[in-house]
Amino acid sequence: MNLLLIDSTQARLVVQLAVDGQVTVTKTCDEQRQHDKNINPLIKALGVDKFDAVAVVTGPGSWTGIRVGLAVAKAFAYAQKIPLIELHDHIDVNEAMRKWATGATVSPFAVKPLYNGEFIVHNKA
């Protein structure tokens, strides 16, 4: 099982490939305010075209960073018809695998202000 993990909430962009619950490849980019142009090349650099699920960190973090990561994650989930998993604060493979196994997938719909200029995804309840 291939799991794509995305964290675009902070200055460092991180994408990871987890195979059967273990992170096998990590790609990062420290180029600030360039997540939109760097995220797809980083995902391609993971060396996998097909994923079984995608997990995305939904904040807190920067407005644009969250939107970039979420847009890409939702696009992969929709295009490949795979589950979308929400992670809070940071990439946590164990949490992603637990949510995946229990079917706790989401469809985040809004980014809202949190504090000190940071934002977070708010899920429809």
C-alpha positions, 0 to 999 in steps of 0.5 A: 500500500502506497500512502502519499503524505503532504505537509505544505503548512510551513516554510519547508515543503515536505512530501513523503511516500510510506509503503505499508506504514513505513516512510521509504522516501522523503523529499523536501524543499526549503524555497519559501513561498514557492510551494505551488511550483515545487509540490508536483516535482517533489511528488514526482521525485518520490518515484510512484505514479499510483497511490492508495491514499493521500494524507495532508496536514491541514494546519495550523500554518500559512494560508497559501501553504494550506491551500496548495497542499489541500488542493493537490491532495484533493486532486490526487484523491479525486483523480485516483479515487482514493481516500483523503486523510486529514492530519493535524500539526505534522506528518504522522504516519501512524495516525494516517494509517489508523485513520485509513484503516478505520475509514476516517477520511474527510472532505475539508471544505474551508480554511479559517483564521486560527491565531497570529496570522496562521490558518487551519482547515475547518471540516463540515461537522 
